[in-house]
């Protein structure tokens, strides 16, 4: 009987089982992960009070890129995603480790 312990903080499990059971559980988890993938475009609006959003975005772009190892590109407009190429673009940005951010100067906010 396999022993499975969930770790919600790291979104992972600890598994003690035979090699055959691990293989079977791995296939099941892969299947569940594929079904649970969120294929929607998510945009976060980060309000910037007292500091020009463009200045904050430029500072964070360099600073966070160096700390996280993820490339952050400051663009004039977030890339559009239509339903047909959404999976392709999502795979490309995740594969390249690129996050796009833009600035809305009208509301002084960063869009990510």
C-alpha positions as CSV (number, residue, x, y, z in Angstrom):
1,X,0.0,0.0,0.0
2,X,1.6,3.3,-1.1
3,X,2.0,6.1,1.4
4,X,1.2,9.6,0.0
5,X,1.5,12.8,1.9
6,X,0.4,16.1,0.3
7,X,2.4,19.4,0.9
8,X,0.0,22.2,0.0
9,X,2.7,24.9,0.5
10,X,4.9,23.5,-2.3
11,X,2.0,21.9,-4.3
12,X,3.8,18.6,-4.2
13,X,3.5,15.2,-2.7
14,X,5.8,12.8,-0.8
15,X,5.4,9.2,-2.0
16,X,6.6,6.0,-0.6
17,X,5.8,3.1,-2.9
18,X,7.2,0.4,-5.2
19,X,8.6,1.3,-8.5
20,X,5.5,0.0,-10.3
21,X,3.2,2.0,-8.0
22,X,5.3,5.1,-8.5
23,X,5.0,4.7,-12.2
24,X,1.3,4.3,-12.1
25,X,0.8,7.2,-9.7
26,X,3.1,9.4,-11.9
27,X,0.9,8.7,-14.9
28,X,-2.2,9.6,-12.9
29,X,-0.7,12.8,-11.6
30,X,0.4,13.8,-15.1
31,X,-3.1,13.2,-16.4
32,X,-4.6,15.3,-13.6
33,X,-2.1,18.1,-14.1
34,X,-2.9,18.2,-17.9
35,X,-6.6,18.4,-17.1
36,X,-6.1,21.2,-14.5
37,X,-4.0,23.5,-16.7
38,X,-5.5,27.0,-16.7
39,X,-5.6,28.1,-20.3
40,X,-7.0,31.5,-19.7
41,X,-5.0,34.7,-20.1
42,X,-4.5,36.3,-16.8
43,X,-3.7,40.0,-16.4
44,X,-2.8,41.6,-13.1
45,X,-3.1,45.3,-12.5
46,X,-0.6,46.7,-10.0
47,X,-1.5,50.2,-8.9
48,X,1.4,52.5,-8.2
49,X,0.6,55.4,-5.9
50,X,3.1,58.1,-5.5
51,X,5.6,56.6,-7.9
52,X,5.4,56.8,-11.7
53,X,4.4,53.3,-12.9
54,X,6.9,53.4,-15.8
55,X,9.8,54.2,-13.4
56,X,8.7,51.4,-11.1
57,X,8.3,48.9,-14.0
58,X,11.8,49.7,-15.3
59,X,13.3,49.2,-11.9
60,X,11.4,46.0,-11.2
61,X,12.2,44.6,-14.7
62,X,16.0,44.6,-14.1
63,X,15.9,43.9,-10.4
64,X,13.4,41.0,-10.5
65,X,15.0,39.5,-13.7
66,X,18.3,39.2,-11.9
67,X,16.9,37.7,-8.7
68,X,14.5,35.2,-10.3
69,X,16.4,34.3,-13.5
70,X,13.1,35.0,-15.4
71,X,13.3,37.4,-18.3
72,X,10.9,40.3,-17.9
73,X,10.2,42.4,-21.0
74,X,8.7,45.9,-20.6
75,X,6.5,46.3,-23.7
76,X,4.1,49.1,-24.9
77,X,1.2,46.7,-25.1
78,X,0.7,43.2,-23.7
79,X,0.7,40.5,-26.4
80,X,-2.8,39.6,-27.5
81,X,-3.9,36.0,-27.3
82,X,-6.7,34.7,-29.4
83,X,-8.3,31.3,-28.7
84,X,-6.5,29.5,-31.5
85,X,-2.9,30.5,-30.7
86,X,-3.3,30.8,-26.9
87,X,-1.7,27.5,-26.1
88,X,1.2,28.1,-28.5
89,X,1.9,31.5,-27.0
90,X,1.5,30.3,-23.5
91,X,3.9,27.4,-24.2
92,X,6.4,29.8,-25.8
93,X,6.5,32.3,-22.9
94,X,6.7,29.5,-20.3
95,X,9.4,27.7,-22.3
96,X,11.5,30.8,-22.7
97,X,10.8,32.0,-19.2
98,X,9.6,35.4,-20.4
99,X,7.1,37.6,-18.6
100,X,5.7,40.6,-20.4
101,X,4.6,43.7,-18.5
102,X,3.2,47.0,-19.8
103,X,2.4,50.3,-18.2
104,X,-0.9,52.1,-18.3
105,X,0.0,55.7,-17.6
106,X,-3.6,56.8,-17.5
107,X,-4.2,54.9,-14.3
108,X,-0.5,54.8,-13.2
109,X,-0.4,51.0,-13.0
110,X,1.7,48.1,-14.2
111,X,-0.1,45.4,-16.2
112,X,1.4,41.9,-16.0
